[in-house]
Amino acid sequence: MAADVSRDDQTGDKNSRRLRPLPLWLGIAIVGLLLIVIVLLGLLAVSVMERRWEAQRPTMVVRPLGEWEPNNAVWGQNYPRQYESYLRTRITDTQTKYGGAQPRDYLQIYPAKVILFAGHGFSKGYLQARGHYHAVQDVRDSARITRPFNPATCWTCKSTDVPRLMDQMGVAQFYAANFHDLAGEATHPVGCQDCHDPQTLRLRVTRPALVEAFEAMGRDINTATHQEMRSLVCAQCHVEYYFHTNEQAGRKNYLVFPWQKGTTVEAMLAYYDGVDFFDYVHPISGARILKAQHPDYELYLTGIHAYRGVSCADCHMPYRTEGGVKHTDHHVQSPLLNIANSCAVCHRWGEEEIRTRVEGIQAKVETARRAAEEALVYGHFDVAAAGQAGAAAAQLEAPRTLLRRAQFRWDFVAASNGMGFHAPQEAMRILGEAVNLAQQARVEAVRVLARQGITEPPRYPDISTHQKAWDVAQTFVRGEALKLLP
């Protein structure tokens, strides 16, 4: 009986403990916590609704835009986010290993270029391009722009006034004009209306050379998809081109992309050979040289990014999100300066790993490019030595042709931005062929020298610095060639 009472007492104690009320402080804490959760959920809901509203609300047009409105600041009144990012192309102190916005002097870094471009404007000045904001000022200050005449065609990719001028003057008349006569008309740098329709904001092509190049290939550029247009608006300028003159057709310094036979380096070289075009006669070797411009689009077409449908804008103008608004970053720059928003969207590696891999690829391309430069420089001097030995022009035709083909291939990669990264395998293939053709030219020159009774190698001048290379090149430009024969 006593055991039963003890058991009941214990059960009563347990029930008493279970029914004991919560401490007052704990109740207050729970209520406070619930209030905090409710407030936070409310703020989250408001934030989500605001972001949805921002994303869905129509753009408020502050000022209607004319068909050829060239002033980027006027566009910026309607599209402030895009304009604000565009203004960052003013920055000139960014630098990657092989690029950036800093105007590094290529002739100082690579003195061999002074020899390879001897007699051409690029031997006088060759700076890395700054951002789009500086396009007008940089072309005006270029050492390659001479007086009293330079083709107005040189304005084509520098000013957003160009479409308006073409509309007013006519395309052919614009190209035929004097660069300096239009200096007061072309004042706004590359910008908004070069790529966008002012009424719909759809991407559009405003430079006729690209449309005409597509027509020459039997293609209609109007069938391009939006994703393709995100590269084609860049291809209006970042391409290989030349100035074509045909008086009978009423064309003078008419801008043409040599794509009729295709966009590969071989196809363009075949086109140039077919129309017997050359940019300058090299004063050292006498070869008829083609100066490549900046075939970024053509090289990109052969790379993995183009194959996978990645556009120029995906890497150089990645999307940004501000609040609930997603828009394209118009600070056009090297992806290595914005790895998180460009490369890392697809490549799930760390930023340093991505940078190391890119620079490793670029370093290999630069090594191959320098090998091609060296072979070409020696090739020009070898042919010059053969000429000094008394070889006839017919004997020098073969090595000169080989130098022409080799140098265009080298320059196709050297003149492209990105140090070959747009298509590394194709860049290495092209540079390999450049070295091979340059060495063939040297072999042909040696054979000519041997026929003239000379078996010793030429005396190659010192071109290890920009100044030394310039002095050597100018002796040939003036017709006071250095004596190269032993």
Phi, psi and omega in degrees: 000318179296324179295322180293319179297319179298322180294319179295321179298319180295320179296320179297320178298320181294316180296325180296320179292323181294326186270000182295129182294153179292151175297148182300319182296326180290321178297318179296321181296319180295315179298318179298318180297318178298320179297319179297316179298318180296318179296316180296318178297322178296315178298320178298316180298318179297317180297317179298316181295322179295317180295320177297320180294318178298319183289330186262340185290144179289152177293131180277110180281108181283322184218121177300144184256138176284166183302321182238041180296114184269343187279112182296330179294328177293316175300324182296337177295328179269331186230070188295325181296312180296319181293320179299319179288324176300320182299340179287352173289357172291337185298133182234009182251008177280145183206130169255184183298322183234007183209211184105187183260358180286128184283067179295150184267108182294330181288331175286320182286322183236082182302335180301331179297329179298322178287315183294329180257017181305133181085357180242158183302330182292345176281345180272325181199130181208088181257147173297136184294142172274187182292166182305329182301332185261009188302314182294312182297320183292322179289327177294323184273354185297137177292346181276346178273118185246160174249155009273348185233138167212143184297140174296344177305332180295343178281343194311316185252020183248334188227141176281000172281345187301312179303322178295316180295321177296322180293323181284316189268334193097144186298309182298321180293325178296311181299323185282349184285171178273131179309314186289333179290336181259005183300327179280347180265325181264091186241342182262129182289167179316134183193213195303303189284354172296333186238346187237142170286127185293339182269319185251345185067005176298146176294139181215159177261122182253353180255117187296337183301323180290318178299316181293326178294319176297317179298322179296332178270001182078028181239154179251113183293341180290347178271359181295142177283168178299319180295322176294324179295334179290352170251325185293327177296331175285325182290354173297335185230322185276067185213171170278143181203170171210167179261119183257133178239126176216097185300322182296326179272002180073030181243132177222122182055040182282128184288125181225135170266125186280061186254006186304324180262358181132177185251007177278165180296323179293319182294319180289323177296320177297321177298311182297320177297323182293327180260006177055050182257145171209153181274324180196157174267124184292124185291344180270307184263338185083006179288146179270104193264142171259124177267108176293147179267260178215077185284057181295316182294316182296319179292319178303323182300337182265002185260174184291328181294317177296320180299325181271004177080017177277129183268169175303316184294329180302326183261320185266345178220060185295163180290148174235152176238124177234113187064237178258011185254128176253126181213165180281135178282115182270014170276084182292122184200177177296135176302335180292347175266002181207051188301319184300321183267346181250281185299314188290349176296325180254323186261107187276057175242172176288156182300318182293324178295319178297313181298317180297319181293316180298311182294329176296317177295315181296323180297322178294319178295319180296322178299315178294324180294319178295324178296320178293320178300314182298315180297321180292316180301311178298323179298317178298318180290324178298316180292322177298320179296320177298321177295320179293337179280356177102011180294143178282161181302322180297325179290333183267356183298315182297308179295328178294320178295320178296320178295320178301312182291323180291315185291325178295321178295314178301313184291332178302322178273316184297324182279346179283146175283155175094003180048049174081357187291338179298334177199078188302317182295317179294321179299317179293323178297314182296316179294324176299318177292325178298315178298315181300313181293322178295320179291326175297320178298320179294320178298317179297321179295320178297321178297319178296317178299319180297322178295336178270005177086015181250120181245352178274148179291155177297163176268101184282131180286161178280120178233033187287344177233166179301314183295317180296318179295319180297315180298318179295313182299320183292332177297321178286322179299321181280355182082015180250057190302140174296147178281116185259346183285141179291000000 
